[in-house]
Amino acid sequence: MLGVGEMEKDVFTRKELKKIKTFKLFFQIWEKVFLKIFNKENARLIGKGFLNFLEKFLIRLRIVILRIEQSLSKSLAAVKDRKIKKAEDEKSSFDYSVLKEETEEKNIEFPDNSFIDSPEEELRLLKEYLKKNSDLVLLKNLARWYLWKENFSFARWILIEAYHLDADDKIVQALLVELKENEEKTDSNLN
């Protein structure tokens, strides 16, 4: 059995009961207010508003991301074009200074007897070239003739053909150096 002292410990005091009642009352009021504000209809309206906001936000975010992606792709395309142009320039550029040094070191001189004297001789050589495309001596003579006449476009074409036949030929390389120097002189004279 419980004694008198133990019984007093289990029983709430009046102050504690008052606190409990006010606490219960607070929750009852809170529950009524909460249910009035957040009933099913209001909850649907709030949900629709939130979904509309979320949808608009995602659409705007998508637009921003697409614009960023578009600007990045343009930038990458420009970088790719620059790389391609740089690679083409490196492939097409021919190191004339090395050839010039090699030809100056070996003192390659052209024989005078291989020079063309007249336009008839030029026509004869062109006809021979059309018959047999692989004659390197013929191409060298034509290149000299065109360089002497300062017809650089024809000289370049002939020297390219000769270079394709024999890239290691020192005379062809020397003629290419001479062509480059003559083109640079005429370009500087024009400016």
Kinemage of the C-alpha trace (Angstrom):
@kinemage 1
@onewidth
@group {chain A} dominant
@subgroup {mainchain}
@vectorlist {calphas} color= white
{ca met a 1} P 0.000 0.000 0.000
{ca leu a 2} L 0.876 3.516 -0.591
{ca gly a 3} L 1.631 5.796 2.180
{ca val a 4} L 0.394 9.334 2.537
{ca gly a 5} L 3.700 10.822 1.377
{ca glu a 6} L 3.857 8.705 -1.730
{ca met a 7} L 0.316 9.579 -2.723
{ca glu a 8} L 1.103 13.272 -2.814
{ca lys a 9} L 3.873 12.671 -5.346
{ca asp a 10} L 1.536 11.053 -7.890
{ca val a 11} L -1.163 13.669 -7.730
{ca phe a 12} L -0.710 16.811 -9.875
{ca thr a 13} L -0.696 20.101 -8.161
{ca arg a 14} L -3.195 22.717 -9.117
{ca lys a 15} L -0.572 24.798 -10.891
{ca glu a 16} L 0.466 21.844 -13.008
{ca leu a 17} L -3.162 21.061 -13.877
{ca lys a 18} L -3.696 24.657 -14.913
{ca lys a 19} L -0.642 24.473 -17.205
{ca ile a 20} L -1.881 21.255 -18.765
{ca lys a 21} L -5.320 22.760 -19.396
{ca thr a 22} L -3.848 25.865 -21.040
{ca phe a 23} L -1.573 23.701 -23.142
{ca lys a 24} L -4.522 21.562 -24.310
{ca leu a 25} L -6.515 24.696 -25.005
{ca phe a 26} L -3.669 26.135 -27.076
{ca phe a 27} L -3.497 23.000 -29.206
{ca gln a 28} L -7.264 22.959 -29.664
{ca ile a 29} L -7.217 26.569 -30.889
{ca trp a 30} L -4.211 25.902 -33.088
{ca glu a 31} L -5.918 22.869 -34.622
{ca lys a 32} L -9.079 24.875 -35.420
{ca val a 33} L -7.113 27.746 -36.993
{ca phe a 34} L -4.866 25.367 -38.904
{ca leu a 35} L -7.815 23.456 -40.334
{ca lys a 36} L -9.580 26.669 -41.349
{ca ile a 37} L -6.498 27.948 -43.169
{ca phe a 38} L -5.316 24.642 -44.597
{ca asn a 39} L -8.502 22.948 -45.607
{ca lys a 40} L -8.624 20.873 -48.800
{ca glu a 41} L -9.611 23.765 -51.021
{ca asn a 42} L -6.909 26.068 -49.711
{ca ala a 43} L -4.375 23.271 -49.895
{ca arg a 44} L -5.214 22.757 -53.593
{ca leu a 45} L -4.868 26.476 -54.300
{ca ile a 46} L -1.542 26.606 -52.512
{ca gly a 47} L -0.384 23.467 -54.359
{ca lys a 48} L -1.437 24.906 -57.734
{ca gly a 49} L 0.336 28.180 -57.011
{ca phe a 50} L 3.489 26.370 -55.983
{ca leu a 51} L 3.366 24.144 -59.069
{ca asn a 52} L 2.858 27.185 -61.339
{ca phe a 53} L 5.809 28.916 -59.718
{ca leu a 54} L 7.942 25.799 -60.010
{ca glu a 55} L 6.983 25.316 -63.670
{ca lys a 56} L 7.819 28.935 -64.566
{ca phe a 57} L 11.093 28.697 -62.685
{ca leu a 58} L 12.095 25.524 -64.529
{ca ile a 59} L 11.151 27.021 -67.917
{ca arg a 60} L 13.266 30.109 -67.225
{ca leu a 61} L 16.111 27.961 -65.995
{ca arg a 62} L 15.931 25.907 -69.193
{ca ile a 63} L 16.086 29.076 -71.312
{ca val a 64} L 19.159 30.279 -69.427
{ca ile a 65} L 20.863 26.901 -69.802
{ca leu a 66} L 20.094 26.788 -73.543
{ca arg a 67} L 21.551 30.264 -74.022
{ca ile a 68} L 24.694 29.272 -72.164
{ca glu a 69} L 24.959 26.091 -74.232
{ca gln a 70} L 24.491 28.064 -77.459
{ca ser a 71} L 27.203 30.578 -76.577
{ca leu a 72} L 29.565 27.761 -75.575
{ca ser a 73} L 28.985 25.923 -78.835
{ca lys a 74} L 29.683 29.115 -80.821
{ca ser a 75} L 32.874 29.661 -78.859
{ca leu a 76} L 33.977 26.067 -79.379
{ca ala a 77} L 33.262 26.311 -83.106
{ca ala a 78} L 35.382 29.459 -83.320
{ca val a 79} L 38.224 27.755 -81.443
{ca lys a 80} L 37.949 24.726 -83.739
{ca asp a 81} L 38.076 26.966 -86.836
{ca arg a 82} L 41.154 28.728 -85.497
{ca lys a 83} L 42.859 25.392 -84.843
{ca ile a 84} L 42.023 24.149 -88.339
{ca lys a 85} L 43.318 27.360 -89.931
{ca lys a 86} L 46.477 27.183 -87.838
{ca ala a 87} L 47.046 23.556 -88.848
{ca glu a 88} L 46.461 24.393 -92.513
{ca asp a 89} L 48.861 27.314 -92.287
{ca glu a 90} L 51.492 25.077 -90.723
{ca lys a 91} L 50.987 22.452 -93.435
{ca ser a 92} L 51.024 24.966 -96.268
{ca ser a 93} L 53.929 27.003 -94.946
{ca phe a 94} L 57.219 25.939 -96.427
{ca asp a 95} L 60.434 26.691 -94.561
{ca tyr a 96} L 62.205 28.707 -97.225
{ca ser a 97} L 64.949 29.879 -94.897
{ca val a 98} L 66.290 26.343 -94.469
{ca leu a 99} L 66.310 25.784 -98.221
{ca lys a 100} L 67.996 29.111 -98.808
{ca glu a 101} L 70.743 28.255 -96.320
{ca glu a 102} L 71.230 24.821 -97.903
{ca thr a 103} L 71.472 26.234 -101.404
{ca glu a 104} L 73.828 29.016 -100.319
{ca glu a 105} L 76.075 26.513 -98.537
{ca lys a 106} L 76.321 24.275 -101.597
{ca asn a 107} L 76.503 27.195 -104.074
{ca ile a 108} L 74.075 25.690 -106.542
{ca glu a 109} L 74.219 27.579 -109.802
{ca phe a 110} L 72.046 27.084 -112.804
{ca pro a 111} L 73.593 26.308 -116.160
{ca asp a 112} L 72.998 29.021 -118.745
{ca asn a 113} L 72.512 26.621 -121.638
{ca ser a 114} L 69.214 25.344 -120.233
{ca phe a 115} L 67.513 28.713 -120.550
{ca ile a 116} L 64.710 29.230 -123.055
{ca asp a 117} L 65.418 31.860 -125.693
{ca ser a 118} L 62.021 32.484 -127.230
{ca pro a 119} L 58.285 31.993 -126.764
{ca glu a 120} L 58.413 29.309 -129.478
{ca glu a 121} L 60.818 27.362 -127.311
{ca glu a 122} L 58.390 27.770 -124.405
{ca leu a 123} L 55.540 26.356 -126.511
{ca arg a 124} L 57.712 23.441 -127.570
{ca leu a 125} L 58.561 22.648 -123.963
{ca leu a 126} L 54.903 22.891 -122.904
{ca lys a 127} L 53.929 20.453 -125.672
{ca glu a 128} L 56.657 18.074 -124.523
{ca tyr a 129} L 55.392 18.412 -120.957
{ca leu a 130} L 51.886 17.477 -122.062
{ca lys a 131} L 53.277 14.347 -123.742
{ca lys a 132} L 55.394 13.214 -120.794
{ca asn a 133} L 54.531 14.629 -117.382
{ca ser a 134} L 57.417 13.087 -115.482
{ca asp a 135} L 60.362 14.973 -117.070
{ca leu a 136} L 62.005 16.906 -114.231
{ca val a 137} L 64.567 18.712 -116.438
{ca leu a 138} L 61.764 20.028 -118.621
{ca leu a 139} L 59.904 21.349 -115.577
{ca lys a 140} L 63.041 23.046 -114.241
{ca asn a 141} L 63.592 24.785 -117.566
{ca leu a 142} L 59.991 25.982 -117.711
{ca ala a 143} L 60.212 27.259 -114.139
{ca arg a 144} L 63.375 29.222 -114.958
{ca trp a 145} L 61.694 30.700 -118.042
{ca tyr a 146} L 58.653 31.838 -116.048
{ca leu a 147} L 60.808 33.252 -113.248
{ca trp a 148} L 62.860 35.189 -115.814
{ca lys a 149} L 59.655 36.535 -117.385
{ca glu a 150} L 58.375 37.306 -113.854
{ca asn a 151} L 55.281 35.184 -114.404
{ca phe a 152} L 55.165 33.924 -110.823
{ca ser a 153} L 51.840 32.117 -110.930
{ca phe a 154} L 52.960 29.846 -113.801
{ca ala a 155} L 56.374 29.417 -112.159
{ca arg a 156} L 54.724 28.373 -108.908
{ca trp a 157} L 52.519 25.858 -110.691
{ca ile a 158} L 55.473 24.333 -112.557
{ca leu a 159} L 57.622 24.215 -109.409
{ca ile a 160} L 54.869 22.502 -107.465
{ca glu a 161} L 54.656 19.858 -110.184
{ca ala a 162} L 58.449 19.440 -110.074
{ca tyr a 163} L 58.411 19.283 -106.276
{ca his a 164} L 55.833 16.485 -106.427
{ca leu a 165} L 58.105 14.541 -108.774
{ca asp a 166} L 61.251 14.949 -106.659
{ca ala a 167} L 61.034 16.789 -103.353
{ca asp a 168} L 64.730 16.276 -102.600
{ca asp a 169} L 66.024 17.912 -105.776
{ca lys a 170} L 68.188 20.873 -104.708
{ca ile a 171} L 67.607 22.821 -107.929
{ca val a 172} L 63.846 22.669 -107.489
{ca gln a 173} L 64.257 23.802 -103.897
{ca ala a 174} L 66.532 26.655 -104.969
{ca leu a 175} L 63.994 27.721 -107.587
{ca leu a 176} L 61.277 27.700 -104.902
{ca val a 177} L 63.460 29.961 -102.757
{ca glu a 178} L 64.029 32.276 -105.699
{ca leu a 179} L 60.284 32.346 -106.415
{ca lys a 180} L 59.544 33.246 -102.809
{ca glu a 181} L 62.144 36.035 -102.808
{ca asn a 182} L 60.850 37.478 -106.078
{ca glu a 183} L 57.244 37.427 -104.831
{ca glu a 184} L 58.308 39.216 -101.641
{ca lys a 185} L 60.180 41.850 -103.686
{ca thr a 186} L 57.173 42.522 -105.902
{ca asp a 187} L 54.871 42.666 -102.856
{ca ser a 188} L 57.155 45.181 -101.136
{ca asn a 189} L 57.372 47.242 -104.355
{ca leu a 190} L 53.583 47.375 -104.571
{ca asn a 191} L 53.293 48.609 -100.986
